[in-house]
Amino acid sequence: MGNILGWLIADIYLWTLSWCCGLGGIIGLAGFFWGYSVSKGMTVAPRDYWRLPDYEVFKKKLVYANSIMGSVTATASIVLCVIKTIIES
């Protein structure tokens, strides 16, 4: 919960910079939820469920979801800023 709250605070800050960055943050938040839902099959091996504590498995999934969110936010912000620049010129 704290992780999502932190990303929402960062998104509010991005809205103060530009609407492109703010909208990229919202798209990135959707990427976070998608990344967390697919992280079970992408980063966690079946043996990790019986070998590692639950917190370690959760941490692996959270790191994967955060990396997806960061990359989606950056990509979406750049694409939206390029589109904005093209439209304005």
C-alpha positions in Angstrom: 0.0 0.0 0.0 2.8 2.4 0.8 4.4 1.7 -2.5 1.3 2.7 -4.4 0.9 5.8 -2.3 4.5 6.7 -3.0 3.9 6.4 -6.8 0.7 8.5 -6.5 2.7 11.2 -4.7 5.3 11.1 -7.5 2.5 11.3 -10.1 1.1 14.4 -8.4 4.5 15.9 -8.7 4.8 14.9 -12.3 1.5 16.7 -13.0 3.1 19.9 -11.7 5.9 19.5 -14.3 3.7 18.8 -17.4 0.5 17.1 -18.3 2.5 14.8 -20.5 4.5 13.5 -17.5 1.4 13.3 -15.3 -0.5 11.3 -17.9 2.6 9.1 -18.3 2.5 8.5 -14.6 -1.1 7.3 -14.7 -0.3 5.0 -17.6 2.7 3.8 -15.6 0.4 3.1 -12.6 -1.7 0.8 -14.8 1.6 -0.8 -15.8 2.4 -1.4 -12.2 -0.8 -3.4 -11.6 -0.2 -5.3 -14.9 3.4 -6.0 -13.9 2.4 -7.3 -10.5 -0.2 -9.6 -11.9 2.2 -11.2 -14.4 5.2 -11.2 -12.0 4.2 -14.6 -10.7 5.1 -16.3 -13.9 7.9 -14.0 -14.9 10.2 -13.7 -11.8 9.1 -16.3 -9.2 10.2 -19.9 -9.8 7.9 -22.6 -8.4 10.6 -23.6 -6.0 10.7 -20.1 -4.5 7.3 -20.7 -3.0 8.6 -23.5 -0.7 12.2 -22.3 -0.4 11.8 -18.6 0.4 9.7 -16.9 3.0 6.5 -15.2 1.8 8.0 -11.8 2.2 10.9 -12.6 -0.1 8.5 -13.8 -2.8 6.4 -10.6 -2.3 9.5 -8.5 -2.6 10.5 -10.1 -5.9 7.1 -9.5 -7.3 7.2 -5.9 -6.1 10.6 -5.2 -7.6 9.4 -6.5 -10.9 6.2 -4.4 -10.8 8.2 -1.3 -9.9 10.6 -1.8 -12.8 7.7 -2.2 -15.2 6.1 1.0 -13.8 9.2 3.0 -14.1 9.9 2.0 -17.7 6.2 2.4 -18.8 6.1 5.9 -17.1 9.3 7.0 -18.8 8.3 5.7 -22.2 4.7 7.1 -22.1 6.0 10.5 -20.9 8.5 10.7 -23.7 6.0 9.6 -26.3 3.3 12.1 -25.1 5.8 14.9 -25.0 6.9 14.2 -28.6 3.3 14.1 -29.7 2.6 17.4 -27.9 5.6 19.0 -29.5 4.5 17.8 -33.0 1.0 19.1 -32.5 2.2 22.5 -31.2 4.6 23.1 -34.0 
